[in-house]
Amino acid sequence: MSRACLIGIDAGTREVRASAFGLDGRPLTVARRPTPTIRPRPGWAEVDADALWEATAAALREVVGSLPEGIRAEGVAPATVGEAGLPVDRSGRALRPIIAWYDTRAQGYALRWEEALGSARVYALSGQTVDGLFGANKAMWVRDHEPAVWARAAAWLSTEDWLVFKLTGAPATDYTVACRTMLFDRSRLDWSEELLEAAGLESRLMPPAGQAGTIVGSVTPEAAAATALPAGLPVALGGHDHLCSAFIARGSDDVPVDSTGTAEALVTSVGAAPEGDPGLEAHVTCYPDVVPGRLALVASVGLAGGLVDWLRREVWKDDEPGAYSRMVAELPGPGAAPSGVLCFPQFGRGASPRWDPARARGAFVGLTTAHHRGHLFQAVLEAACFSLRQNLEWLEAHLGRPVPRVHVLGGALHNSAWLRLKATIAGRRFDVVDVEEPAALGAAVLAGVGVGAYADHAAGARAVGGAVLGGGFGVDPDPPGVAAYRALYETWLRLPDQLGPLAAGLPLPGD
């Protein structure tokens, strides 16, 4: 007798992953391929759309080929980065590479939004703060700088939409990824004519949007040949990767989820936006969750793993396997003993709740010749934790209730020192969600909702709760460390005012 499984895709910044899970959330098999990224000039990053599909198809073939005997797939869904996108022609062919979510070429378009509508109106409609990284700005950049390409565009697709199209032959997106274009009305759950008009974009370019977990088609014969998935397999909408991960990580608990990857996000599911929409000033986005009727508050904590990678590349000069373990081995021993160096972690990218991109320049303060690169690494980890604490304090103030514990997932799980620092500096318990592929599992559960394997989203989260939280553990604050870091945190909070005026006058590389 055959047993059912669900397949989730996680198309992330560095890797594309395909994973199969049992209906109880237990992992069956996973395959990974590098995200085919090119960097044509400083600040730019692109992903070859066809190569991305080939990497996804190859990962799916590996997963299908390694499924245990008697296991059959019931559905598939993708979780992806949120702000990346590309134009396609009438035949669905990619007209240019996907502009990566972190590509900075369209940052100047933020000023146009301020002039056209103002940040308050943009936030009221979309739940997004004005930021050049959102998909609308990338579309405007292509229109303005590549007119021959734009003249052939029949649709603008985010990364999720591209994968859904390649699987089913039909364009579609979910509410969470649609919102990351900054063109979607979070209240009406439809494309906003007002935002589109302000951007000078046509609604015909936007794919139909639906609730995460909705079946939008089935695997075509062509996609089946490429992926080894069975033709006719239902394809469901997944969602923004951070929200798919948080959906799984919080389970049935109403707790914030700290998702630590290249960037770190604090994701909190709420029934309604905080009164007065305070997220506008704090750069905390507020838009539909993957769960119907819920909103997600998403705070940008900072670069996190991205800054660690910068240290590895530029300070350690270490690109060999095991580099991260070697970095951890040089930590001088975080916990009750701070590094003695303060790091301001906004290395070109702002962070909530005090958003000031014009002054988002990084710094290490307090260096002496007695410090070594291990101290710099510890200072980076401490800075990420200070930023997380600041966001948690903002969340408590605007939810009107304490947040005594947080669920944590992502890259920090593999560094016990970082976990101890999170708990100690934030002064809260951190419950570890030790699941290998949380975004892919979130997408798989959404596929399960779509095919009826679970009664609804809540039932899906409960069904996999044992697999997600059963193997985890909790990390409590270290009392001596709490005292040692308290004063240091207060000093760290003053860095924006001290460093901002200096940073604003410094040229960027290439200026």
N, C-alpha and C positions, 0 to 999 in steps of 0.2 A: 504494500500500500504506500503510495507516494505521500510525502509531507510538503507543506507549503513553505516558501520563503519569500522575502521581500528584498528588493535591491535598491540601494540608495547610491547616488552619485554625489561626490563633493568636488566641485571644480574650484579649487582654491588658488591662492596667490602663487604658491610654489609647486604644488602637485595637484594632479587629478586622481581621485581615488574612486574606485567602485567597490562596493561591499555588499555581501549578502548576509541576511540575518533571519533567524527563525522568528516566528510570531511572538516569542517571548523575549525578543531582543538579543538573544545570544548570537555572537558573530559566528559565521560559518566560513567565510573566506573573504579576502581583501586583495586588491591589486592596485598598484600605484604606477603612475607615469609622471615625468616632469611636465609642468606647465610650459609650453613652448614660447618663452618670452624673449623678446629682443628689446634693446635699449638704444634707439637710433641717435639720441643726443641726451645730454644731462637733463634730468627731470622728466624725461619721456620714457614710457614703457608700453609696448604693444604685444599682443598675443595673436599669432597667426590662427585665424578662425578655423581653417580647414585642418591645420595641424592639431588644434585643440580637439576637434571632433575625432581625428584619427587616434589621438592619445586616449580619449574617452572610450572609443570603440575597442581599442586594444586592451584596455583595462577590463572592460565588460567581457570580452572574449575570454580573458584569463579567468575571471570570476566564474563564468558559466562553465568553462571547461574543468574547473576544480571543485564544482559542487559535489557533495557526497551523493552516492547513488540513491535514487528514490526521492530526491529533493526537486521540487518544481517551483519555478518563479511564478508569483501571482500578480506582481505589479512592480513598477519602477518609477522613481521620481528623482529630480536633481535638486541639490542645494548648491548655490553659487555665490561668488562675490556679488556685491550689490550695485556698484556704480559704473561698471565697465559696459561698453556697448559698441555696436558697429552698424553701418547701413548695409542692406541687402537689396538686390534687384528683384524684378518681378518673378524671376525663376527661383528666388531664394539663394542666389549665389552671393557670397561675401564680396563686397566691393572694395574692402580694405581690411587691414588687421583690426582686431578689437583694441580699443584704447583702454589700457588697464585702469583699474579703479584708482590707483595711487599716482597716475600720470598727472603732471602739474601744468600741462600746456594751456589749459582753459581757465586757469585761476583768475585771469583778468576779467572774465565774464561776470564775476560776482558784482562788480561795480554796476554793470548794466541792470542787474536785478534791483539793486538799490534805487537806481534812477527810475526804472519802469514801474515798480510796484511798492518797493520798500520791504525790508526784511520781515516786518510784522505781518504784512499781508501774505507773503510767501509762506511764512510759518503757519498762519491760520488755515491756509488752504492745504498745504502739503505735509505739515508736521516736520519739515526739514528746515534747518537754518541755512541761510544763504552761504554756499560754499562752492567754489569752482570745481570741486571733484565730482559733483553729482552729474548724472548722465546727460541732462539737458545741455549742460555747458559743452560737453564733448561733441554732442550733435551739432550745436551751434558753431563750434570750431571747424568741424568738417565742412559744414555749409559755407563758411566764410573763407576757408583756406584751401579747400579742394572742390571748387564749384563743379568741375567735370564729373567728379565722383558723385556729388550730391544730386546732380541732374538726373542720375540713373537710379536714385534711391526710391524703393517702393515701401520700405519699412525700416524702422530703427529698432534693433533687437538688443536687449541686455544679454548677458552670458546665459542665464537660465533659458531665455526665450530661444536662443540659438540652438541649445541642446534639445529643447522640446521640439523645435522645428526639424532638426536632423533626425530625431526619433520618429516623429509622427507625420511630417510633411505639412503641419499646420502651425502658424504662429500663435503663440499664447504666452501669457505671463501671469504671475500671481500678484496679489496686492502688495506684498512686502517688497518685492523687487521693483515693481512699478513705482512705488513711492520713492525709491532711491534714484529715480530720474529727476526728481523735484518737479514733476509735471502732473502728478496724480493727486486728486482730491481725496484726502483721507476720510472725510465725512460722507461724501456721496459714493465713494468707492468706484470712481470712474475718472477717466482722464479729464483734466480741468481745462476748459476752453480759455479761461482767463490766463492761466499760466502758459498755455501753448501760444496764445496771442502775444503775450509779453515776450516770449522767446522767439517769435517769428517762425514757429514750427506748425505743421499741419497735423490734425488729428488722424488723418488717414495713415500716417506713418507709425502709429502706435498700435501694438497688438492687442487683441481682446484680453481683458484681465479678469481673473477669478480668484476664489478662495483657495488657499493652500490646501491640498488634499482633494482637489476636484479632478476627476478624470477628464482629460482634454483630447484624447485620441488613443491610438494603439500603434505599436511598432510596425512600421511598413516592411514589405518584403526587402527593400533595399537596405533599410537599417538592420533588419534581421541578418542579412548576409554579412554586414560589416561588424556586427556586435556578437553574433551567435545567440542573441535573445530570440525567443520564439516570435514569429510573425503573429500579430494580433494581440500581443501582451499589452494590457492596459498601461498607459502612461499618465501619471498624475502630476499636478503642479506641486513643486516643492516650495522653495523660498530662499530668502536671504540667509546665508550660511550661519551668521551669528544667531539669528532667531531660531533656525532649525536646531542648532546645538542647545540653545537655552531651553527650548521646548522640551527636550529630552532631559537636560541636566536638572531642571527644577522638579521634574516629576509632578506629583500632586501637591507639592509644597509651594506656598506663595512667598518665595525668597528670591532675592537678586542672584544673578548668575554672573560670575566674573570669568569671561572668556579671554584667555591669553594666547595670542598667536603673534603674527607679524605686528599687528596692532592689538591693543587690549580694549575690550568693550565691557561695560557694566550694563547688563540687560535686565530690566525689571518689567514683568507683565502686570498691567493694571487694568481695572475695569473702566476707568475714565481718566482723562488728562488731569493733572493737578490744576487746581483753580488758578486762573489767570495765565495759564500756559507759561510758567516761569522758565521752561526749557529754552525759549527763544534767546534770552540773554546768556544762559549757561551753555549754549550749543549742545543741548540734550535733545535729540530728535524724538518725536512722538508720533508713531504711525501704526497702522494695523499689525497685529501680531499674526503668526501663523494659525493661532486659535481663533475661531470666529467670535466676534463680539468683544475681543480684548485688544488693548493697545500695548505697544512695547516702548518703554523709555530706554533709549540707547545713549549712554554717555561714552564719549571718546576719552579713554584714560590716557592713551599715549602710544608711542611706537612699540614699547615693550620688546617683543622678540626682534622687531626690526632694528632696534638700537643695539641689542645684543649681537645681531648679525653684523652691524656696522663695526662694532668693536672687534669681532672676530676677523673681519676682512682687513680693516685699516690699522688696527693696533697689534693684534696677534699675528696678522699676515698668515693665517692658517685656514686653508681650504681643504685640508685632508680629512678623511673619515676620523671620527672621534674628537674633532676639534672642541666641541662643546664640553665633553668630559674633561678635557685638559684645562679648559677655562675654569670649570667648577673646582678642579683640584688646586687652583691657585687662589681661590677665595681665602682671605685671611681669617675667616670664621665669623660670619654674620650671626646676629642674635642679640645678646646683651651688649656686644661691642660694636658700635657703629664704625664705618670705614674711616671717618675723619675727613671725608671729602663730600661736598654737596654737589649733586648733579641736577642741573635743570634740563629735563629730558625732551624739550620741544625742539628737536633738531630739524627745523623746517616745517613742522606739523604742529598745529595748535592742539589743545586738550581742554576738555570740560573740567570744571564748570566756569573757569575763567578763560574765555576764548579771546585771543588777541593774535590772529595770524600775522599781523604786520611785525610783531615782535617775537615770533616763534623761532628763536635761535637758541641753540643749546650752549651749555657751559659746564665746566668743572671748576668748583671754587674750593680753595683751601689746600691746594697741592703743595707738597714739599718734596725734596729729594729722597725722603724716607718712604714715600709712597711708591708702590709698584703697580703693574697693570692689574693685578688681582684686586687692589683697592678700587681701581676704576670700575671694574666689573661689579663689585659689591655696591658702589655708589649708584650705578645704573639701576640695579635691582631695588635699592632703597628708594630711588626717585620714583620708580614705577609704583611702589607701594605707597609713598606719600601722595601721589596723584590719585591712587585708588581710594585712600582714606578721605581725601578732599571730596571726591565724588559721592562716597557713601554718606558723608555728613550733609552734603547738599540734598541727597535723596531723603534722608531722615527728616530734614527740615520741611521738605515740600510734600512728603507723604503724611506727615503728622504722626509718625509712629517710629519707634526704635527699630533698628535693623541689627539684631544681635548676632546673626550668622549669615554666611554667604556660601553658595555652592560654587565651586571653582573647577574649571576644566581647561584643557589646552596644554601648551608647552611648559607651563610652570610646574606641572605635575611631575616632571622628570628631574626637578631640582628641589631637593628637600630644603635646602637653605632658603630658596625663594619662597617656598610655602611658609616656612617659619617666619620669614620677614613679613609676609602678607598679614598673617594673624597677629603678630606682635605690633607692627606699626599701625595697623588698622584697629587694633584692640577688639577684635571679634573672632569668633570661631569660624574656620573655613572647612566645610565638608567637601572632601575630594570626590569628584565624579570620575571614576577611573574606567572610562569607556574608550576604547581605542579610536573609534571613528564617530564622534557625536553628531557632526553635521550630516554624515551619510545615514546614520541611524535615524535621525530626525526626519530626513527625506523618505527613508524606507517606511517609517510609521505613517507618514502622510500618504504614501502610496497605499498602505494598508487600510487607512480610513476610506480612501477613494474606492477600493475594490470591495469594501464591506467586511474586511477581516476584523475590524474593530467597529463598535457601534458608533463611536464619535472620537474626536480628538482626545478628550479626557480619558476615555477607555483605552486608547492606544498608549497614552503615557503611563497609565497604571499597569498595563500588560507588560511593559518592558522595564518597569521600575526596579524589579529585583536584579535584573542584569546590569542596570545602570548604577544603582546605589549600593547594591549588595556587597560589591568588592571594594568599595571605597573606604575611607577613613577620615577622621577629623583631626584638625590641627588647632590647638588652642594657643592664645597669646602666652608668651614667656614673661612672667611678672617683672623680673629685673630689666628685661629688654624694653617693656612698655615704658618704664620710668626713664630709661636712657634715651629713648627716641622721642619722648614727648616734647622736650625743649628743642630738639633738632628739627622736628616737624614745624614748630612755630617759626623757626628761623627760615626754613625752606619756603614757607608761605610768603615770605617777604621778597623772595628772589625776583618775581616778575617786576615789582616796582624798582628794584635795585638794578636789574640787568636790562630791562626793557628799553630805557632811553639810550643805553649804549648800543644795544643790538640794532635798533632802528636806523642807526647811522652807518652801519657796516655794509659793505658791498657783498653781494653773493658771488660765488665762484662763476666766472664767465661774464660778469658785468663789466 
